[in-house]
Every structure is written in C-alpha cells, then in structure tokens.
Amino acid sequence: MILKDIIQSLKADAHVKKVMKGIFWTAVASKYCGLASTMIYESCFQEDKDNLHFSSLTDKTVLELAQYVFSNRISDVSIGLAAINSLIDINESRCKEVNAGDLLIKLGEKKNVSVIGHFPFSDALKSVTNNLWVIEKRVRPGDYPERDAEIYLPQSDIIAISSTTLINHTLDAILKLCPKRSIKILLGPSTPMSEIIFDYGIDIISGIKVLDEVKVFKYISEGANFRQLKKTGAIMLITMARKEII
C-alpha cells in the first residue's frame, strides 16, 4: 500500500506543533507544514457523535498521527495525510515549479485523457484532447460516474488522478485499471511529494510546498479555498517526474 510505504520511508519522527481542520484544508505543522483536503461526508457527523473518546492531536507524534490514514473515518484520514506531508523531506533538486494543469494541457494534446476528480483546468484541457473523460464520485454535468473508470481508463494515454483518492482509499483500485503505457499523474495539494510513489507506476507527482506556515494557518482558519490560498504567496506549486517528462 502506497501510504504504508511512504510512512515507513520517513526518516525521523517529530512533535506535532499544531493541527487545524478548515472548511477546505486540513493543516499539520511539525518538521514542516503539510496540507490535505478536508473531507467530511454526512455519515461522519453521526460517527463523531458516537465517538465520545477524544485524544488531543498535539499530544501525539507525527508518526502516531500518520496512522490516521488507515482509519475508516474519512475526516481522520485527512489529518493523517496532512501529518505525513508535514514530515516529508522533499527532494527539491528533482522538483520544478510547474502547474499541473499547464503540464496536462501540453502532454494531452490530441491524446485520450482521463481525469479523476474536478479541476479548474478541465475546459482548457478539453479543447486540446481527442477525448477527455472526467470521472467523479459526485457527478456534475459532463462528468462520468466512477463506475465508468473501467471503460475509459484502459483507453487513456494520459491519466490525471486527484490525490484525494489517497483519502477515500480508492487510488489502488484506480491504478489497477491504468494501462502501463499511459502517463499517470497524481496531483493536488494533498499529494505526498515522496519518490516512493514512483514505485507504484505513477510517472509524475504534483503538489505544493508551504512557504509561510503562519499565513497558511491564518487563511485556512478563515475558510480560504486553494485559489485564495495560492494568491497569498504562502504556498508554491511543485512537480516531480519519475523520468524526463517535464
């Protein structure tokens, strides 16, 4: 399992300094600052009501908090993934400051492209591809339901996968449907910038590096979405490839 291997690759534990669960983003500060999408489904409210035991998150170490990624409670998984991201030593020598949307538009020209999840670059991407299939759990007009992944992923030359699939525990199943010849990209602010991910056949990982932890916590607490957070200059988009693709 990808997350298990990433946790095992972390070189040293650290104290959890701060945890914040905002409307859109969950943040954990430890050695660094890590983010993950805040995912809370309606069922979680009942689960939280029934869970009477509470343990302070900042009383734990990062590796203890990282175990939350194996929880069946999706809100806990967000915390665990942010904790993992707060401890990863990013190999910046392999990273480029590249927007994943721009990269997809370049790579996807006249290709069959599948995108797992909603991204703001979809319209621009559709204008250059032969076919664009946006596959989603929560279908919007023009989307395809997740059951159609079995149809479209095997036909795809480029496959972009939201890193929220790590949170809802669907990434492993998605990768089994991807043809080996395809270029597979894991993207989004939740993405662990760990080279371990390349061992699972993913070719490109695209995430973020937090530049200003104070700003991140301030704006997450005020309900900032990703575009708003990016405009503050508190984060930087970074992309890493398994080989020379970008």
Secondary structure, 3 states (H helix, E strand, C coil): CHHHHHHHHCCCCCECCEEEECCCEEEEECCCEEEEECCCCHHHHHHHHHCCCCCCHHHCEHHHHHHHHHCCCHHHHHHHHHHHHCCCCCCHHHEECCCHHHHHHHHCCCCEEEEECCCCCHHHHHCCCCEEEEEECCCCCCCEEHHHHHHHHHHCCEEEEECHHHHCCCHHHHHHCCCCCCEEEEECCCCCCCHHHHHHCCCEEEEEEECCHHHHHHHHHCCCCHHHHHHCCCEEEEEEECCCCC
